Amino acid sequence: MLNLSNLQSGYGAVQVLFDLSLTANAGEITCIMGRNGAGKTTTLKTIMGLLPLMSGKITLNDTDLATIPPHQISQSGVAYVPQGRRLFSELTVAQNLDVGLLHTPNKSDIREELLTLFPRLRDRLKQQADTLSGGEQQMLAMARALAIKPSVLLLDEPTEGLQPSMIDLIRDVVLKMKAQNLAVILVEQRIDAVLSIADQVVFVENGRSLETTDTDALRNEPEKLHRYLGV
């Protein structure tokens, strides 16, 4: 279980998060939703130690993530797929996977698992990453993150700019990760995608977590979407 308690964080002197809290359980998908600038990406970056925690607490089971350096956060089992994918564009698909597998035992077995999960990548191992389609790049970014065999997966806008068939493939992989008992935290703007896979939604506004609701209740109260998202 990943627990965020009263997070305050930001960029230098600019504070973005104000006492934000949420809990992500193993085997569940937690979606963070809010308007642009609400603090969604800042939350993920703070979890990964990429932004300083001004106050609050971030714990993964019994590990206080705020007390360890960023590279040890990933080694503790937290994988992050940032918005925009952030691949090593001049490296091949195989080389990008090797980066994810760098500190992973049983590299060949895990590589095979990833290529089974993302079969399109198997045919493109020698292809340079920046020549892939947008959907294939997203698959590679997810495969690289999953190479560490995480217990928590952070996804920032994974379906952004993708065609419907690719969105379906990404969604299927996220559901497989849930079935493998990962705790998934998803930042997503597509309401249809969220309602179809998420277990709970955390609404964030101005850096504050306003309300957490399960998706079944949200389907019955669509006015909350209008209230918090303006849609």
C-alpha positions as CSV (number, residue, x, y, z in Angstrom):
1,M,0.0,0.0,0.0
2,L,1.2,3.5,-0.9
3,N,0.1,6.2,1.4
4,L,0.4,9.9,0.9
5,S,-0.4,12.0,4.0
6,N,-0.6,15.8,3.9
7,L,1.9,16.4,1.1
8,Q,3.2,19.9,0.6
9,S,5.5,20.2,-2.4
10,G,6.4,22.5,-5.3
11,Y,9.0,24.0,-7.5
12,G,11.5,26.1,-5.6
13,A,9.6,28.9,-3.8
14,V,6.4,28.1,-5.7
15,Q,4.2,25.7,-3.6
16,V,1.9,23.5,-5.6
17,L,0.6,20.9,-3.2
18,F,-1.2,21.8,0.0
19,D,-1.9,18.9,2.4
20,L,-2.7,16.4,-0.4
21,S,-3.5,12.9,0.8
22,L,-4.4,9.6,-0.9
23,T,-4.0,5.9,-0.5
24,A,-3.4,3.4,-3.3
25,N,-3.9,-0.2,-2.4
26,A,-2.4,-3.3,-4.1
27,G,-4.6,-4.7,-6.8
28,E,-6.5,-1.4,-7.3
29,I,-6.3,1.4,-9.8
30,T,-6.5,4.9,-8.2
31,C,-7.1,7.7,-10.6
32,I,-6.1,11.3,-9.9
33,M,-8.3,13.8,-11.7
34,G,-8.5,17.5,-11.8
35,R,-8.3,20.6,-14.1
36,N,-5.0,21.6,-15.7
37,G,-2.6,22.9,-13.1
38,A,-4.3,21.1,-10.2
39,G,-1.1,19.4,-9.1
40,K,-1.5,15.9,-10.6
41,T,1.9,15.6,-12.2
42,T,3.5,17.3,-9.2
43,T,2.1,14.6,-7.0
44,L,3.7,11.9,-9.1
45,K,7.0,13.7,-9.2
46,T,7.0,14.2,-5.4
47,I,6.3,10.5,-4.9
48,M,9.4,9.7,-7.0
49,G,11.6,12.2,-5.1
50,L,12.0,14.4,-8.2
51,L,10.5,17.4,-6.3
52,P,11.3,18.2,-2.6
53,L,8.8,17.3,0.0
54,M,8.2,20.4,2.1
55,S,6.2,18.5,4.7
56,G,4.0,15.4,4.9
57,K,4.7,11.7,4.6
58,I,5.0,9.2,1.8
59,T,5.1,5.5,2.8
60,L,5.2,2.3,0.8
61,N,4.2,-0.4,3.3
62,D,6.9,0.1,6.0
63,T,9.3,2.2,3.9
64,D,9.4,6.0,4.3
65,L,10.1,7.1,0.7
66,A,10.7,10.7,1.7
67,T,13.9,9.7,3.5
68,I,15.6,7.9,0.6
69,P,17.1,9.2,-2.7
70,P,15.1,8.9,-5.9
71,H,17.1,6.0,-7.4
72,Q,16.3,4.0,-4.2
73,I,12.6,4.8,-4.6
74,S,12.5,2.9,-7.9
75,Q,14.5,0.1,-6.3
76,S,11.9,0.0,-3.5
77,G,9.4,-1.0,-6.2
78,V,7.9,2.3,-7.5
79,A,7.9,2.6,-11.3
80,Y,7.1,5.9,-13.1
81,V,5.9,6.5,-16.7
82,P,6.0,10.3,-17.1
83,Q,3.8,12.3,-19.4
84,G,5.5,12.5,-22.8
85,R,7.2,9.1,-22.3
86,R,10.8,10.4,-21.9
87,L,12.4,7.6,-23.9
88,F,16.1,7.7,-24.9
89,S,15.1,8.6,-28.4
90,E,18.4,7.8,-30.1
91,L,18.6,4.4,-28.6
92,T,17.0,1.3,-30.0
93,V,14.0,-0.4,-28.4
94,A,16.3,-3.1,-27.0
95,Q,18.7,-0.6,-25.5
96,N,15.8,1.3,-23.8
97,L,14.7,-2.0,-22.3
98,D,18.2,-2.7,-21.2
99,V,18.2,0.6,-19.2
100,G,15.1,-0.6,-17.3
101,L,16.7,-4.0,-16.8
102,L,20.0,-2.6,-15.6
103,H,19.6,-3.5,-11.9
104,T,17.1,-6.4,-12.4
105,P,18.0,-10.0,-11.7
106,N,16.9,-12.7,-14.2
107,K,17.1,-10.1,-17.1
108,S,16.4,-12.6,-19.9
109,D,13.3,-14.0,-18.2
110,I,11.9,-10.5,-17.4
111,R,12.7,-9.3,-21.0
112,E,10.7,-12.2,-22.3
113,E,7.8,-11.4,-20.0
114,L,7.8,-7.8,-21.3
115,L,7.9,-8.8,-24.9
116,T,5.0,-11.2,-24.3
117,L,3.1,-8.3,-22.7
118,F,4.0,-5.9,-25.6
119,P,4.4,-8.2,-28.6
120,R,4.7,-5.2,-31.0
121,L,8.0,-4.4,-29.4
122,R,9.5,-7.8,-30.2
123,D,9.5,-7.0,-33.9
124,R,11.1,-3.6,-33.3
125,L,14.0,-4.4,-31.0
126,K,16.5,-3.0,-33.4
127,Q,14.4,0.1,-34.3
128,Q,15.4,3.5,-32.9
129,A,12.9,4.7,-30.3
130,D,12.0,8.0,-31.9
131,T,10.9,6.2,-35.1
132,L,8.1,4.3,-33.3
133,S,4.5,5.4,-33.4
134,G,3.1,7.2,-30.4
135,G,1.4,4.1,-29.2
136,E,4.5,2.0,-29.6
137,Q,6.5,4.6,-27.7
138,Q,4.0,4.5,-24.9
139,M,4.3,0.7,-24.8
140,L,8.1,1.0,-24.6
141,A,7.9,3.5,-21.8
142,M,5.7,1.2,-19.9
143,A,7.8,-1.9,-20.6
144,R,10.9,0.0,-19.4
145,A,9.2,0.9,-16.2
146,L,7.8,-2.5,-15.6
147,A,11.3,-4.0,-16.0
148,I,12.0,-3.4,-12.4
149,K,9.1,-5.6,-11.3
150,P,7.4,-2.9,-9.3
151,S,4.7,-3.1,-6.7
152,V,3.5,0.4,-7.6
153,L,3.0,1.8,-11.1
154,L,2.6,5.6,-11.7
155,L,1.2,6.5,-15.1
156,D,0.9,10.2,-16.2
157,E,-1.6,10.6,-19.1
158,P,-0.7,7.3,-20.8
159,T,-3.4,7.6,-23.5
160,E,-2.6,11.2,-24.5
161,G,-2.6,11.6,-28.2
162,L,-3.2,7.9,-29.0
163,Q,-5.6,6.4,-31.5
164,P,-8.5,4.3,-30.0
165,S,-6.9,0.9,-30.8
166,M,-3.7,1.9,-29.0
167,I,-5.8,3.2,-26.1
168,D,-7.4,-0.2,-25.8
169,L,-4.1,-2.0,-25.7
170,I,-2.7,0.3,-23.0
171,R,-5.9,-0.1,-21.0
172,D,-5.6,-3.9,-21.2
173,V,-2.0,-3.8,-19.9
174,V,-3.1,-1.6,-17.0
175,L,-5.8,-4.1,-16.1
176,K,-3.2,-6.9,-16.3
177,M,-1.0,-5.1,-13.8
178,K,-4.0,-4.7,-11.5
179,A,-4.6,-8.4,-11.8
180,Q,-1.0,-9.0,-10.8
181,N,-1.7,-7.1,-7.6
182,L,0.1,-3.9,-8.4
183,A,-1.1,-0.6,-7.0
184,V,-1.7,1.6,-10.0
185,I,-1.9,5.4,-9.7
186,L,-3.2,6.9,-13.0
187,V,-3.4,10.5,-14.0
188,E,-5.9,10.6,-16.8
189,Q,-8.2,13.2,-18.4
190,R,-10.4,10.8,-20.4
191,I,-13.4,10.2,-18.3
192,D,-14.6,7.2,-20.2
193,A,-11.3,5.5,-19.7
194,V,-11.3,6.2,-16.0
195,L,-14.8,5.0,-15.3
196,S,-14.1,1.8,-17.2
197,I,-11.0,0.7,-15.3
198,A,-10.5,2.7,-12.1
199,D,-11.5,1.5,-8.6
200,Q,-11.4,4.9,-7.0
201,V,-11.0,8.5,-8.1
202,V,-9.2,11.3,-6.2
203,F,-10.3,14.7,-7.2
204,V,-7.6,17.4,-6.9
205,E,-8.0,21.1,-7.1
206,N,-5.4,23.8,-6.4
207,G,-3.0,21.2,-4.9
208,R,-5.5,19.8,-2.5
209,S,-7.3,16.4,-2.5
210,L,-11.0,17.4,-2.3
211,E,-12.7,14.1,-2.4
212,T,-12.1,10.4,-2.9
213,T,-14.9,8.3,-4.4
214,D,-15.2,4.8,-5.9
215,T,-16.2,4.7,-9.5
216,D,-19.5,2.9,-8.9
217,A,-20.6,5.8,-6.8
218,L,-19.3,8.3,-9.4
219,R,-21.3,6.7,-12.2
220,N,-24.4,7.4,-10.1
221,E,-23.4,11.0,-9.3
222,P,-22.1,12.4,-12.6
223,E,-22.6,15.9,-11.2
224,K,-19.3,15.5,-9.4
225,L,-17.5,15.5,-12.7
226,H,-19.1,18.8,-13.5
227,R,-18.3,20.2,-10.1
228,Y,-14.6,19.2,-10.0
229,L,-13.7,19.1,-13.7
230,G,-16.1,21.6,-15.3
231,V,-17.2,19.1,-17.9
